[in-house]
Amino acid sequence: MVKGLGIMLGGVFVGAVGMELYRRKYPDALSKLYAKAREIASAAQEAFQAGYEKVTQPEEVAEPAA
């Protein structure tokens, strides 16, 4: 258990250092990636909201013609 926790913490540390090095070497690449991720997340949120509103709207019941 302790060994697994140590390996996990080491992996997180190595990943954080790697991302920091990558961010310093290619700052524009990560900025573009973050912008694209925000765009995708906004589109998904809007689609979810539209679908949720469509489902929760009460259906109009047609009155029988007399």
N, CA, C and O atoms as CSV, one atom per row, in Angstrom:
chain,resi,resn,atom,element,x,y,z
A,1,MET,N,N,0.827,-1.194,0.000
A,1,MET,CA,C,0.000,0.000,0.000
A,1,MET,C,C,0.869,1.255,0.000
A,1,MET,O,O,0.633,2.178,-0.779
A,2,VAL,N,N,1.867,1.286,0.869
A,2,VAL,CA,C,2.752,2.446,0.959
A,2,VAL,C,C,3.581,2.564,-0.322
A,2,VAL,O,O,3.828,3.663,-0.817
A,3,LYS,N,N,4.002,1.422,-0.842
A,3,LYS,CA,C,4.786,1.425,-2.076
A,3,LYS,C,C,3.953,1.986,-3.233
A,3,LYS,O,O,4.456,2.777,-4.031
A,4,GLY,N,N,2.705,1.586,-3.322
A,4,GLY,CA,C,1.816,2.090,-4.372
A,4,GLY,C,C,1.577,3.580,-4.243
A,4,GLY,O,O,1.547,4.296,-5.244
A,5,LEU,N,N,1.408,4.053,-3.019
A,5,LEU,CA,C,1.214,5.481,-2.782
A,5,LEU,C,C,2.463,6.262,-3.180
A,5,LEU,O,O,2.365,7.336,-3.773
A,6,GLY,N,N,3.633,5.725,-2.854
A,6,GLY,CA,C,4.894,6.372,-3.235
A,6,GLY,C,C,5.059,6.451,-4.742
A,6,GLY,O,O,5.501,7.471,-5.272
A,7,ILE,N,N,4.705,5.381,-5.430
A,7,ILE,CA,C,4.796,5.367,-6.889
A,7,ILE,C,C,3.835,6.382,-7.488
A,7,ILE,O,O,4.180,7.089,-8.435
A,8,MET,N,N,2.628,6.453,-6.934
A,8,MET,CA,C,1.643,7.405,-7.431
A,8,MET,C,C,2.119,8.852,-7.224
A,8,MET,O,O,2.033,9.671,-8.139
A,9,LEU,N,N,2.613,9.159,-6.040
A,9,LEU,CA,C,3.104,10.512,-5.771
A,9,LEU,C,C,4.306,10.844,-6.653
A,9,LEU,O,O,4.435,11.975,-7.122
A,10,GLY,N,N,5.172,9.883,-6.879
A,10,GLY,CA,C,6.312,10.097,-7.778
A,10,GLY,C,C,5.846,10.372,-9.201
A,10,GLY,O,O,6.408,11.228,-9.884
A,11,GLY,N,N,4.835,9.664,-9.645
A,11,GLY,CA,C,4.298,9.882,-10.986
A,11,GLY,C,C,3.668,11.254,-11.132
A,11,GLY,O,O,3.824,11.906,-12.164
A,12,VAL,N,N,2.954,11.697,-10.099
A,12,VAL,CA,C,2.352,13.029,-10.124
A,12,VAL,C,C,3.450,14.084,-10.184
A,12,VAL,O,O,3.346,15.051,-10.938
A,13,PHE,N,N,4.491,13.901,-9.399
A,13,PHE,CA,C,5.599,14.858,-9.389
A,13,PHE,C,C,6.297,14.910,-10.741
A,13,PHE,O,O,6.554,15.995,-11.262
A,14,VAL,N,N,6.601,13.768,-11.307
A,14,VAL,CA,C,7.268,13.719,-12.613
A,14,VAL,C,C,6.375,14.347,-13.683
A,14,VAL,O,O,6.867,15.072,-14.548
A,15,GLY,N,N,5.085,14.079,-13.633
A,15,GLY,CA,C,4.156,14.673,-14.591
A,15,GLY,C,C,4.088,16.186,-14.461
A,15,GLY,O,O,4.043,16.895,-15.466
A,16,ALA,N,N,4.080,16.684,-13.224
A,16,ALA,CA,C,4.024,18.131,-13.007
A,16,ALA,C,C,5.288,18.808,-13.511
A,16,ALA,O,O,5.219,19.867,-14.135
A,17,VAL,N,N,6.427,18.214,-13.249
A,17,VAL,CA,C,7.691,18.784,-13.732
A,17,VAL,C,C,7.729,18.741,-15.253
A,17,VAL,O,O,8.169,19.699,-15.888
A,18,GLY,N,N,7.277,17.654,-15.836
A,18,GLY,CA,C,7.250,17.550,-17.296
A,18,GLY,C,C,6.349,18.592,-17.933
A,18,GLY,O,O,6.716,19.200,-18.939
A,19,MET,N,N,5.173,18.804,-17.355
A,19,MET,CA,C,4.264,19.826,-17.892
A,19,MET,C,C,4.852,21.217,-17.750
A,19,MET,O,O,4.689,22.047,-18.645
A,20,GLU,N,N,5.531,21.488,-16.652
A,20,GLU,CA,C,6.154,22.799,-16.459
A,20,GLU,C,C,7.251,23.028,-17.493
A,20,GLU,O,O,7.358,24.124,-18.044
A,21,LEU,N,N,8.064,22.017,-17.762
A,21,LEU,CA,C,9.104,22.143,-18.786
A,21,LEU,C,C,8.489,22.355,-20.168
A,21,LEU,O,O,8.965,23.181,-20.946
A,22,TYR,N,N,7.438,21.609,-20.464
A,22,TYR,CA,C,6.764,21.748,-21.756
A,22,TYR,C,C,6.133,23.136,-21.887
A,22,TYR,O,O,6.190,23.752,-22.951
A,23,ARG,N,N,5.528,23.625,-20.791
A,23,ARG,CA,C,4.898,24.948,-20.812
A,23,ARG,C,C,5.928,26.038,-21.059
A,23,ARG,O,O,5.646,27.000,-21.774
A,24,ARG,N,N,7.106,25.907,-20.486
A,24,ARG,CA,C,8.154,26.913,-20.695
A,24,ARG,C,C,8.728,26.863,-22.102
A,24,ARG,O,O,9.100,27.894,-22.662
A,25,LYS,N,N,8.798,25.675,-22.669
A,25,LYS,CA,C,9.385,25.544,-24.005
A,25,LYS,C,C,8.373,25.932,-25.097
A,25,LYS,O,O,8.749,26.553,-26.091
A,26,TYR,N,N,7.114,25.575,-24.921
A,26,TYR,CA,C,6.069,25.834,-25.911
A,26,TYR,C,C,4.866,26.525,-25.258
A,26,TYR,O,O,3.821,25.895,-25.098
A,27,PRO,N,N,4.985,27.799,-24.880
A,27,PRO,CA,C,3.873,28.454,-24.170
A,27,PRO,C,C,2.625,28.639,-25.042
A,27,PRO,O,O,1.505,28.563,-24.538
A,28,ASP,N,N,2.807,28.880,-26.333
A,28,ASP,CA,C,1.659,29.090,-27.215
A,28,ASP,C,C,0.855,27.812,-27.427
A,28,ASP,O,O,-0.366,27.865,-27.575
A,29,ALA,N,N,1.518,26.689,-27.443
A,29,ALA,CA,C,0.822,25.420,-27.683
A,29,ALA,C,C,-0.186,25.140,-26.572
A,29,ALA,O,O,-1.316,24.740,-26.850
A,30,LEU,N,N,0.208,25.342,-25.332
A,30,LEU,CA,C,-0.720,25.091,-24.229
A,30,LEU,C,C,-1.830,26.127,-24.192
A,30,LEU,O,O,-2.963,25.801,-23.837
A,31,SER,N,N,-1.526,27.373,-24.554
A,31,SER,CA,C,-2.574,28.399,-24.589
A,31,SER,C,C,-3.641,28.030,-25.615
A,31,SER,O,O,-4.836,28.173,-25.358
A,32,LYS,N,N,-3.201,27.557,-26.772
A,32,LYS,CA,C,-4.150,27.140,-27.808
A,32,LYS,C,C,-4.945,25.915,-27.346
A,32,LYS,O,O,-6.142,25.806,-27.614
A,33,LEU,N,N,-4.273,25.003,-26.655
A,33,LEU,CA,C,-4.950,23.807,-26.154
A,33,LEU,C,C,-6.012,24.182,-25.128
A,33,LEU,O,O,-7.125,23.656,-25.164
A,34,TYR,N,N,-5.674,25.089,-24.213
A,34,TYR,CA,C,-6.641,25.521,-23.201
A,34,TYR,C,C,-7.820,26.240,-23.850
A,34,TYR,O,O,-8.965,26.043,-23.443
A,35,ALA,N,N,-7.551,27.071,-24.855
A,35,ALA,CA,C,-8.632,27.782,-25.545
A,35,ALA,C,C,-9.568,26.789,-26.243
A,35,ALA,O,O,-10.789,26.938,-26.193
A,36,LYS,N,N,-8.993,25.791,-26.885
A,36,LYS,CA,C,-9.801,24.783,-27.572
A,36,LYS,C,C,-10.626,23.973,-26.566
A,36,LYS,O,O,-11.786,23.653,-26.825
A,37,ALA,N,N,-10.025,23.645,-25.426
A,37,ALA,CA,C,-10.755,22.891,-24.398
A,37,ALA,C,C,-11.916,23.713,-23.847
A,37,ALA,O,O,-12.996,23.174,-23.607
A,38,ARG,N,N,-11.701,25.020,-23.645
A,38,ARG,CA,C,-12.793,25.879,-23.174
A,38,ARG,C,C,-13.905,25.950,-24.202
A,38,ARG,O,O,-15.084,25.934,-23.849
A,39,GLU,N,N,-13.537,26.029,-25.475
A,39,GLU,CA,C,-14.530,26.092,-26.554
A,39,GLU,C,C,-15.370,24.816,-26.588
A,39,GLU,O,O,-16.593,24.875,-26.718
A,40,ILE,N,N,-14.716,23.672,-26.473
A,40,ILE,CA,C,-15.426,22.391,-26.498
A,40,ILE,C,C,-16.325,22.256,-25.275
A,40,ILE,O,O,-17.461,21.793,-25.383
A,41,ALA,N,N,-15.819,22.661,-24.113
A,41,ALA,CA,C,-16.618,22.570,-22.889
A,41,ALA,C,C,-17.838,23.484,-22.961
A,41,ALA,O,O,-18.919,23.112,-22.506
A,42,SER,N,N,-17.674,24.671,-23.528
A,42,SER,CA,C,-18.811,25.584,-23.658
A,42,SER,C,C,-19.859,25.016,-24.604
A,42,SER,O,O,-21.057,25.100,-24.334
A,43,ALA,N,N,-19.406,24.435,-25.714
A,43,ALA,CA,C,-20.346,23.842,-26.666
A,43,ALA,C,C,-21.092,22.673,-26.035
A,43,ALA,O,O,-22.297,22.521,-26.239
A,44,ALA,N,N,-20.383,21.847,-25.271
A,44,ALA,CA,C,-21.033,20.715,-24.615
A,44,ALA,C,C,-22.041,21.197,-23.574
A,44,ALA,O,O,-23.120,20.620,-23.435
A,45,GLN,N,N,-21.691,22.243,-22.850
A,45,GLN,CA,C,-22.602,22.773,-21.838
A,45,GLN,C,C,-23.862,23.337,-22.489
A,45,GLN,O,O,-24.968,23.113,-21.996
A,46,GLU,N,N,-23.701,24.068,-23.597
A,46,GLU,CA,C,-24.853,24.624,-24.299
A,46,GLU,C,C,-25.746,23.513,-24.853
A,46,GLU,O,O,-26.972,23.607,-24.784
A,47,ALA,N,N,-25.133,22.462,-25.401
A,47,ALA,CA,C,-25.906,21.351,-25.943
A,47,ALA,C,C,-26.661,20.631,-24.827
A,47,ALA,O,O,-27.822,20.261,-25.000
A,48,PHE,N,N,-26.011,20.434,-23.693
A,48,PHE,CA,C,-26.676,19.794,-22.565
A,48,PHE,C,C,-27.837,20.650,-22.084
A,48,PHE,O,O,-28.925,20.137,-21.821
A,49,GLN,N,N,-27.607,21.946,-21.969
A,49,GLN,CA,C,-28.654,22.847,-21.482
A,49,GLN,C,C,-29.853,22.843,-22.429
A,49,GLN,O,O,-30.998,22.802,-21.980
A,50,ALA,N,N,-29.594,22.885,-23.737
A,50,ALA,CA,C,-30.688,22.870,-24.711
A,50,ALA,C,C,-31.469,21.560,-24.632
A,50,ALA,O,O,-32.699,21.568,-24.676
A,51,GLY,N,N,-30.761,20.438,-24.515
A,51,GLY,CA,C,-31.426,19.146,-24.405
A,51,GLY,C,C,-32.215,19.024,-23.119
A,51,GLY,O,O,-33.317,18.475,-23.109
A,52,TYR,N,N,-31.661,19.529,-22.047
A,52,TYR,CA,C,-32.355,19.473,-20.752
A,52,TYR,C,C,-33.627,20.309,-20.788
A,52,TYR,O,O,-34.672,19.881,-20.299
A,53,GLU,N,N,-33.537,21.493,-21.363
A,53,GLU,CA,C,-34.726,22.337,-21.460
A,53,GLU,C,C,-35.792,21.704,-22.346
A,53,GLU,O,O,-36.986,21.805,-22.061
A,54,LYS,N,N,-35.359,21.054,-23.414
A,54,LYS,CA,C,-36.310,20.397,-24.315
A,54,LYS,C,C,-37.029,19.249,-23.606
A,54,LYS,O,O,-38.227,19.042,-23.802
A,55,VAL,N,N,-36.302,18.521,-22.798
A,55,VAL,CA,C,-36.896,17.379,-22.103
A,55,VAL,C,C,-37.799,17.830,-20.965
A,55,VAL,O,O,-38.835,17.212,-20.721
A,56,THR,N,N,-37.429,18.890,-20.267
A,56,THR,CA,C,-38.209,19.302,-19.099
A,56,THR,C,C,-39.390,20.190,-19.442
A,56,THR,O,O,-40.228,20.452,-18.579
A,57,GLN,N,N,-39.480,20.658,-20.677
A,57,GLN,CA,C,-40.624,21.477,-21.075
A,57,GLN,C,C,-41.862,20.585,-21.121
A,57,GLN,O,O,-41.810,19.490,-21.681
A,58,PRO,N,N,-42.961,21.031,-20.547
A,58,PRO,CA,C,-44.177,20.216,-20.640
A,58,PRO,C,C,-44.685,20.206,-22.087
A,58,PRO,O,O,-44.677,21.222,-22.782
A,59,GLU,N,N,-45.117,19.045,-22.501
A,59,GLU,CA,C,-45.619,18.929,-23.871
A,59,GLU,C,C,-47.008,19.554,-23.957
A,59,GLU,O,O,-47.821,19.441,-23.040
A,60,GLU,N,N,-47.250,20.205,-25.069
A,60,GLU,CA,C,-48.573,20.788,-25.275
A,60,GLU,C,C,-49.497,19.660,-25.734
A,60,GLU,O,O,-49.225,18.961,-26.709
A,61,VAL,N,N,-50.578,19.511,-25.009
A,61,VAL,CA,C,-51.545,18.454,-25.332
A,61,VAL,C,C,-52.575,19.044,-26.272
A,61,VAL,O,O,-53.205,20.059,-25.973
A,62,ALA,N,N,-52.735,18.397,-27.405
A,62,ALA,CA,C,-53.709,18.874,-28.400
A,62,ALA,C,C,-55.106,18.561,-27.893
A,62,ALA,O,O,-55.392,17.440,-27.471
A,63,GLU,N,N,-55.962,19.552,-27.937
A,63,GLU,CA,C,-57.355,19.358,-27.518
A,63,GLU,C,C,-58.118,18.704,-28.660
A,63,GLU,O,O,-57.939,19.069,-29.822
A,64,PRO,N,N,-58.961,17.749,-28.334
A,64,PRO,CA,C,-59.725,17.086,-29.404
A,64,PRO,C,C,-60.709,18.085,-30.032
A,64,PRO,O,O,-61.344,18.880,-29.339
A,65,ALA,N,N,-60.811,18.018,-31.337
A,65,ALA,CA,C,-61.728,18.891,-32.068
A,65,ALA,C,C,-63.153,18.410,-31.832
A,65,ALA,O,O,-63.441,17.216,-31.922
A,66,ALA,N,N,-64.025,19.337,-31.533
A,66,ALA,CA,C,-65.407,18.947,-31.250
A,66,ALA,C,C,-66.286,19.120,-32.461
A,66,ALA,O,O,-67.483,18.838,-32.401
